Structure formats: C-alpha cells, structure tokens
C-alpha cells in the first residue's frame, strides 16, 4: 500500500532523487535537534558552573577575611607579648 504523501514518480531516477532528498532532510533535522540539545546542555552546565563559582568566591572571601583577622590577632599577641616581656 502506498503512502498518500508519497508522490507518483515518472522514473526511477526521480524516485531515487526524492528519497535521497528525504533522507537528507531527515538527517538535517536530526542534526538540528542534536545541536539544540547540546546547546541546552551547555547552557545548563554553564549555569551550574557559575553557581559553583559564586560559592567558591564567597568561601574565598570568607577565608581571606578569617586570615586577616588571624593576622591581626597574631600582631596583637606579638605586641602584648613584647610589652609583657618588658615588664
């Protein structure tokens, strides 16, 4: 039984050309879908990496602040220790 959407062909050459064209269209559509899927996955991954980066940048700022506080505490301790050593 013939598909109603398939045209009547005047020759074998026309039919071969038609089916090659259909195959090329199908291949192009699959490639387009794969590209769209890849692009969406890339956007999702980029968003995930951006979120991770924000977390790590915040943690880095916290660690730098803690480091600065500890340096100040050390300097204060050294100052007090130096003064106490003179007494």
N, CA, C and O atoms as a GROMACS GRO file, in nm:
protein
  348
    1UNK      N    1   0.084  -0.118   0.000
    1UNK     CA    2   0.000   0.000   0.000
    1UNK      C    3   0.088   0.124   0.000
    1UNK      O    4   0.187   0.132   0.074
    2UNK      N    5   0.053   0.217  -0.080
    2UNK     CA    6   0.132   0.339  -0.100
    2UNK      C    7   0.091   0.446   0.001
    2UNK      O    8  -0.028   0.465   0.029
    3UNK      N    9   0.192   0.516   0.055
    3UNK     CA   10   0.167   0.629   0.145
    3UNK      C   11   0.105   0.742   0.062
    3UNK      O   12   0.158   0.776  -0.044
    4UNK      N   13  -0.006   0.799   0.109
    4UNK     CA   14  -0.071   0.906   0.031
    4UNK      C   15   0.016   1.031   0.015
    4UNK      O   16  -0.008   1.110  -0.076
    5UNK      N   17   0.114   1.050   0.102
    5UNK     CA   18   0.201   1.168   0.092
    5UNK      C   19   0.315   1.149  -0.008
    5UNK      O   20   0.379   1.246  -0.048
    6UNK      N   21   0.338   1.024  -0.049
    6UNK     CA   22   0.446   0.997  -0.144
    6UNK      C   23   0.398   1.029  -0.285
    6UNK      O   24   0.294   0.979  -0.328
    7UNK      N   25   0.472   1.111  -0.355
    7UNK     CA   26   0.428   1.148  -0.491
    7UNK      C   27   0.445   1.032  -0.590
    7UNK      O   28   0.517   0.936  -0.563
    8UNK      N   29   0.378   1.044  -0.703
    8UNK     CA   30   0.398   0.949  -0.812
    8UNK      C   31   0.524   0.990  -0.887
    8UNK      O   32   0.548   1.108  -0.912
    9UNK      N   33   0.604   0.892  -0.921
    9UNK     CA   34   0.731   0.920  -0.987
    9UNK      C   35   0.722   0.883  -1.134
    9UNK      O   36   0.663   0.782  -1.172
   10UNK      N   37   0.782   0.968  -1.216
   10UNK     CA   38   0.783   0.942  -1.359
   10UNK      C   39   0.893   0.847  -1.400
   10UNK      O   40   0.887   0.784  -1.506
   11UNK      N   41   0.995   0.837  -1.314
   11UNK     CA   42   1.107   0.748  -1.346
   11UNK      C   43   1.175   0.704  -1.217
   11UNK      O   44   1.154   0.761  -1.110
   12UNK      N   45   1.256   0.603  -1.231
   12UNK     CA   46   1.334   0.554  -1.117
   12UNK      C   47   1.430   0.663  -1.068
   12UNK      O   48   1.452   0.678  -0.948
   13UNK      N   49   1.484   0.739  -1.161
   13UNK     CA   50   1.576   0.847  -1.126
   13UNK      C   51   1.506   0.951  -1.038
   13UNK      O   52   1.564   0.997  -0.940
   14UNK      N   53   1.382   0.986  -1.072
   14UNK     CA   54   1.305   1.082  -0.990
   14UNK      C   55   1.280   1.026  -0.850
   14UNK      O   56   1.290   1.097  -0.751
   15UNK      N   57   1.247   0.897  -0.844
   15UNK     CA   58   1.220   0.835  -0.714
   15UNK      C   59   1.346   0.832  -0.628
   15UNK      O   60   1.340   0.862  -0.509
   16UNK      N   61   1.459   0.795  -0.687
   16UNK     CA   62   1.586   0.793  -0.613
   16UNK      C   63   1.619   0.932  -0.563
   16UNK      O   64   1.659   0.949  -0.448
   17UNK      N   65   1.602   1.031  -0.649
   17UNK     CA   66   1.629   1.170  -0.610
   17UNK      C   67   1.538   1.211  -0.495
   17UNK      O   68   1.584   1.273  -0.399
   18UNK      N   69   1.411   1.177  -0.502
   18UNK     CA   70   1.314   1.212  -0.397
   18UNK      C   71   1.356   1.152  -0.263
   18UNK      O   72   1.360   1.221  -0.161
   19UNK      N   73   1.388   1.022  -0.263
   19UNK     CA   74   1.422   0.956  -0.137
   19UNK      C   75   1.557   1.004  -0.082
   19UNK      O   76   1.574   1.010   0.040
   20UNK      N   77   1.649   1.036  -0.167
   20UNK     CA   78   1.776   1.093  -0.120
   20UNK      C   79   1.750   1.229  -0.056
   20UNK      O   80   1.809   1.262   0.048
   21UNK      N   81   1.664   1.306  -0.117
   21UNK     CA   82   1.629   1.437  -0.062
   21UNK      C   83   1.559   1.422   0.073
   21UNK      O   84   1.587   1.497   0.166
   22UNK      N   85   1.470   1.325   0.084
   22UNK     CA   86   1.401   1.300   0.212
   22UNK      C   87   1.500   1.257   0.319
   22UNK      O   88   1.492   1.300   0.434
   23UNK      N   89   1.594   1.170   0.281
   23UNK     CA   90   1.696   1.126   0.376
   23UNK      C   91   1.782   1.243   0.423
   23UNK      O   92   1.814   1.254   0.541
   24UNK      N   93   1.818   1.331   0.331
   24UNK     CA   94   1.899   1.448   0.366
   24UNK      C   95   1.821   1.540   0.460
   24UNK      O   96   1.878   1.593   0.556
   25UNK      N   97   1.692   1.560   0.434
   25UNK     CA   98   1.610   1.643   0.522
   25UNK      C   99   1.600   1.581   0.661
   25UNK      O  100   1.611   1.651   0.762
   26UNK      N  101   1.581   1.451   0.664
   26UNK     CA  102   1.572   1.380   0.793
   26UNK      C  103   1.704   1.393   0.870
   26UNK      O  104   1.704   1.419   0.990
   27UNK      N  105   1.813   1.375   0.800
   27UNK     CA  106   1.945   1.386   0.863
   27UNK      C  107   1.967   1.529   0.915
   27UNK      O  108   2.018   1.548   1.026
   28UNK      N  109   1.929   1.628   0.837
   28UNK     CA  110   1.945   1.768   0.879
   28UNK      C  111   1.860   1.796   1.002
   28UNK      O  112   1.905   1.866   1.094
   29UNK      N  113   1.739   1.743   1.006
   29UNK     CA  114   1.651   1.765   1.122
   29UNK      C  115   1.710   1.699   1.247
   29UNK      O  116   1.708   1.758   1.355
   30UNK      N  117   1.761   1.578   1.233
   30UNK     CA  118   1.825   1.511   1.347
   30UNK      C  119   1.945   1.591   1.396
   30UNK      O  120   1.965   1.606   1.517
   31UNK      N  121   2.025   1.641   1.304
   31UNK     CA  122   2.142   1.721   1.342
   31UNK      C  123   2.100   1.848   1.413
   31UNK      O  124   2.163   1.889   1.510
   32UNK      N  125   1.993   1.912   1.366
   32UNK     CA  126   1.942   2.033   1.428
   32UNK      C  127   1.894   2.004   1.571
   32UNK      O  128   1.921   2.081   1.664
   33UNK      N  129   1.824   1.891   1.588
   33UNK     CA  130   1.776   1.853   1.722
   33UNK      C  131   1.893   1.823   1.815
   33UNK      O  132   1.891   1.862   1.932
   34UNK      N  133   1.994   1.753   1.764
   34UNK     CA  134   2.112   1.724   1.846
   34UNK      C  135   2.184   1.853   1.886
   34UNK      O  136   2.230   1.866   1.999
   35UNK      N  137   2.193   1.946   1.794
   35UNK     CA  138   2.256   2.074   1.823
   35UNK      C  139   2.179   2.149   1.932
   35UNK      O  140   2.238   2.203   2.024
   36UNK      N  141   2.047   2.151   1.920
   36UNK     CA  142   1.966   2.220   2.021
   36UNK      C  143   1.982   2.154   2.157
   36UNK      O  144   1.991   2.223   2.259
   37UNK      N  145   1.985   2.021   2.159
   37UNK     CA  146   2.004   1.950   2.285
   37UNK      C  147   2.142   1.982   2.344
   37UNK      O  148   2.154   2.006   2.464
   38UNK      N  149   2.243   1.983   2.260
   38UNK     CA  150   2.379   2.015   2.306
   38UNK      C  151   2.385   2.157   2.360
   38UNK      O  152   2.446   2.181   2.465
   39UNK      N  153   2.322   2.251   2.290
   39UNK     CA  154   2.323   2.390   2.335
   39UNK      C  155   2.253   2.404   2.469
   39UNK      O  156   2.299   2.479   2.556
   40UNK      N  157   2.141   2.333   2.487
   40UNK     CA  158   2.069   2.341   2.615
   40UNK      C  159   2.154   2.281   2.726
   40UNK      O  160   2.161   2.336   2.836
   41UNK      N  161   2.216   2.168   2.699
   41UNK     CA  162   2.303   2.106   2.799
   41UNK      C  163   2.419   2.198   2.833
   41UNK      O  164   2.459   2.206   2.949
   42UNK      N  165   2.473   2.267   2.734
   42UNK     CA  166   2.583   2.360   2.758
   42UNK      C  167   2.538   2.477   2.845
   42UNK      O  168   2.610   2.519   2.936
   43UNK      N  169   2.418   2.529   2.817
   43UNK     CA  170   2.366   2.640   2.900
   43UNK      C  171   2.344   2.593   3.044
   43UNK      O  172   2.376   2.665   3.138
   44UNK      N  173   2.289   2.473   3.060
   44UNK     CA  174   2.267   2.419   3.194
   44UNK      C  175   2.399   2.401   3.268
   44UNK      O  176   2.410   2.435   3.386
   45UNK      N  177   2.498   2.347   3.198
   45UNK     CA  178   2.629   2.325   3.259
   45UNK      C  179   2.695   2.458   3.296
   45UNK      O  180   2.756   2.470   3.402
   46UNK      N  181   2.682   2.556   3.208
   46UNK     CA  182   2.739   2.688   3.236
   46UNK      C  183   2.674   2.749   3.360
   46UNK      O  184   2.742   2.807   3.444
   47UNK      N  185   2.542   2.735   3.371
   47UNK     CA  186   2.472   2.788   3.488
   47UNK      C  187   2.519   2.717   3.615
   47UNK      O  188   2.537   2.780   3.719
   48UNK      N  189   2.539   2.587   3.606
   48UNK     CA  190   2.587   2.510   3.720
   48UNK      C  191   2.727   2.556   3.760
   48UNK      O  192   2.756   2.573   3.879
   49UNK      N  193   2.813   2.576   3.662
   49UNK     CA  194   2.949   2.622   3.691
   49UNK      C  195   2.949   2.763   3.750
   49UNK      O  196   3.027   2.792   3.841
   50UNK      N  197   2.863   2.850   3.699
   50UNK     CA  198   2.853   2.986   3.753
   50UNK      C  199   2.809   2.982   3.899
   50UNK      O  200   2.861   3.056   3.982
   51UNK      N  201   2.714   2.895   3.931
   51UNK     CA  202   2.667   2.882   4.069
   51UNK      C  203   2.781   2.832   4.159
   51UNK      O  204   2.801   2.884   4.269
   52UNK      N  205   2.854   2.732   4.111
   52UNK     CA  206   2.968   2.681   4.188
   52UNK      C  207   3.073   2.789   4.208
   52UNK      O  208   3.129   2.802   4.317
   53UNK      N  209   3.099   2.866   4.104
   53UNK     CA  210   3.198   2.972   4.113
   53UNK      C  211   3.158   3.074   4.220
   53UNK      O  212   3.242   3.119   4.297
   54UNK      N  213   3.031   3.111   4.223
   54UNK     CA  214   2.985   3.206   4.325
   54UNK      C  215   3.008   3.150   4.465
   54UNK      O  216   3.051   3.223   4.555
   55UNK      N  217   2.980   3.021   4.484
   55UNK     CA  218   3.001   2.959   4.615
   55UNK      C  219   3.149   2.964   4.652
   55UNK      O  220   3.185   3.000   4.764
   56UNK      N  221   3.235   2.927   4.556
   56UNK     CA  222   3.380   2.926   4.584
   56UNK      C  223   3.435   3.067   4.605
   56UNK      O  224   3.523   3.087   4.688
   57UNK      N  225   3.383   3.164   4.531
   57UNK     CA  226   3.428   3.302   4.551
   57UNK      C  227   3.388   3.352   4.689
   57UNK      O  228   3.465   3.421   4.756
   58UNK      N  229   3.266   3.318   4.733
   58UNK     CA  230   3.220   3.358   4.866
   58UNK      C  231   3.308   3.292   4.972
   58UNK      O  232   3.351   3.358   5.068
   59UNK      N  233   3.334   3.164   4.955
   59UNK     CA  234   3.418   3.092   5.052
   59UNK      C  235   3.558   3.152   5.055
   59UNK      O  236   3.618   3.164   5.162
   60UNK      N  237   3.610   3.189   4.941
   60UNK     CA  238   3.743   3.250   4.933
   60UNK      C  239   3.744   3.383   5.009
   60UNK      O  240   3.838   3.412   5.084
   61UNK      N  241   3.640   3.464   4.990
   61UNK     CA  242   3.632   3.592   5.064
   61UNK      C  243   3.626   3.567   5.214
   61UNK      O  244   3.691   3.637   5.292
   62UNK      N  245   3.548   3.466   5.254
   62UNK     CA  246   3.539   3.433   5.397
   62UNK      C  247   3.674   3.390   5.452
   62UNK      O  248   3.714   3.431   5.561
   63UNK      N  249   3.745   3.307   5.377
   63UNK     CA  250   3.876   3.261   5.422
   63UNK      C  251   3.978   3.375   5.427
   63UNK      O  252   4.059   3.381   5.519
   64UNK      N  253   3.972   3.465   5.330
   64UNK     CA  254   4.062   3.580   5.333
   64UNK      C  255   4.032   3.669   5.453
   64UNK      O  256   4.124   3.718   5.519
   65UNK      N  257   3.905   3.689   5.483
   65UNK     CA  258   3.868   3.770   5.599
   65UNK      C  259   3.915   3.702   5.728
   65UNK      O  260   3.968   3.769   5.817
   66UNK      N  261   3.897   3.571   5.738
   66UNK     CA  262   3.942   3.498   5.856
   66UNK      C  263   4.094   3.506   5.868
   66UNK      O  264   4.147   3.523   5.978
   67UNK      N  265   4.163   3.494   5.757
   67UNK     CA  266   4.308   3.504   5.756
   67UNK      C  267   4.352   3.642   5.806
   67UNK      O  268   4.445   3.653   5.886
   68UNK      N  269   4.286   3.746   5.758
   68UNK     CA  270   4.320   3.882   5.803
   68UNK      C  271   4.295   3.899   5.952
   68UNK      O  272   4.375   3.960   6.022
   69UNK      N  273   4.182   3.844   6.000
   69UNK     CA  274   4.155   3.853   6.144
   69UNK      C  275   4.263   3.781   6.224
   69UNK      O  276   4.309   3.832   6.326
   70UNK      N  277   4.303   3.664   6.178
   70UNK     CA  278   4.407   3.589   6.249
   70UNK      C  279   4.541   3.662   6.245
   70UNK      O  280   4.616   3.659   6.343
   71UNK      N  281   4.572   3.726   6.133
   71UNK     CA  282   4.696   3.805   6.126
   71UNK      C  283   4.692   3.920   6.227
   71UNK      O  284   4.791   3.948   6.294
   72UNK      N  285   4.576   3.985   6.235
   72UNK     CA  286   4.563   4.095   6.331
   72UNK      C  287   4.574   4.043   6.473
   72UNK      O  288   4.638   4.105   6.558
   73UNK      N  289   4.512   3.929   6.500
   73UNK     CA  290   4.523   3.868   6.634
   73UNK      C  291   4.668   3.835   6.666
   73UNK      O  292   4.715   3.857   6.778
   74UNK      N  293   4.740   3.783   6.567
   74UNK     CA  294   4.880   3.749   6.587
   74UNK      C  295   4.962   3.874   6.617
   74UNK      O  296   5.045   3.875   6.707
   75UNK      N  297   4.937   3.980   6.539
   75UNK     CA  298   5.009   4.106   6.564
   75UNK      C  299   4.977   4.160   6.703
   75UNK      O  300   5.066   4.207   6.774
   76UNK      N  301   4.850   4.153   6.742
   76UNK     CA  302   4.813   4.198   6.878
   76UNK      C  303   4.882   4.113   6.983
   76UNK      O  304   4.930   4.164   7.084
   77UNK      N  305   4.886   3.982   6.961
   77UNK     CA  306   4.950   3.893   7.055
   77UNK      C  307   5.100   3.925   7.066
   77UNK      O  308   5.156   3.931   7.175
   78UNK      N  309   5.162   3.945   6.949
   78UNK     CA  310   5.304   3.979   6.950
   78UNK      C  311   5.328   4.109   7.025
   78UNK      O  312   5.423   4.122   7.101
   79UNK      N  313   5.239   4.206   7.002
   79UNK     CA  314   5.253   4.335   7.070
   79UNK      C  315   5.236   4.320   7.219
   79UNK      O  316   5.313   4.378   7.296
   80UNK      N  317   5.139   4.245   7.262
   80UNK     CA  318   5.117   4.224   7.406
   80UNK      C  319   5.230   4.142   7.466
   80UNK      O  320   5.275   4.169   7.578
   81UNK      N  321   5.274   4.042   7.393
   81UNK     CA  322   5.382   3.958   7.442
   81UNK      C  323   5.511   4.040   7.456
   81UNK      O  324   5.587   4.023   7.551
   82UNK      N  325   5.532   4.127   7.359
   82UNK     CA  326   5.651   4.213   7.363
   82UNK      C  327   5.643   4.308   7.483
   82UNK      O  328   5.741   4.326   7.554
   83UNK      N  329   5.526   4.369   7.504
   83UNK     CA  330   5.508   4.460   7.617
   83UNK      C  331   5.518   4.384   7.748
   83UNK      O  332   5.581   4.432   7.842
   84UNK      N  333   5.458   4.267   7.756
   84UNK     CA  334   5.462   4.188   7.880
   84UNK      C  335   5.605   4.142   7.909
   84UNK      O  336   5.643   4.128   8.025
   85UNK      N  337   5.683   4.118   7.807
   85UNK     CA  338   5.822   4.076   7.826
   85UNK      C  339   5.907   4.186   7.884
   85UNK      O  340   6.008   4.159   7.948
   86UNK      N  341   5.867   4.310   7.863
   86UNK     CA  342   5.943   4.424   7.916
   86UNK      C  343   5.912   4.448   8.064
   86UNK      O  344   5.994   4.505   8.136
   87UNK      N  345   5.796   4.403   8.107
   87UNK     CA  346   5.758   4.430   8.246
   87UNK      C  347   5.830   4.345   8.342
   87UNK      O  348   5.808   4.356   8.462
   0.00000   0.00000   0.00000
